[in-house]
Amino acid sequence: MKVSPDILQSELIGLRAKVAKSLHADYLGIKGKVIDETRKTLVILHGNERKTVTKDVAVFHFTMPNGATVEIDGKAIVGRPEDRVKKQVRRRW
């Protein structure tokens, strides 16, 4: 699945997210609404619990507002959210 640069630069807070793959076994299956983002982590509301997931060890499935599901490697979104939104993304395909 190709990811356009505008998806990598969009706001992630408020989107539905699921941890699809992870090097950390405890992260697998965490899904819910993204409620906070830091430089290296995403905080996902999983049920009634807040789960903090490290970005660089996971692959996420995000459900965009238009209903499309996008798979993004966490390494591509590491960085402060305010800097990531402004950053120019090199096309890799």
ABEGO torsion letter per residue (X at the ends): XBBBAAAAABBABGBBBBBABBABAAABGBBEBBABBBAABBBBBBEABBBBBBAAABBBBBBBAAGBBBBBBAAAABEBAAAAAABBBBBAX
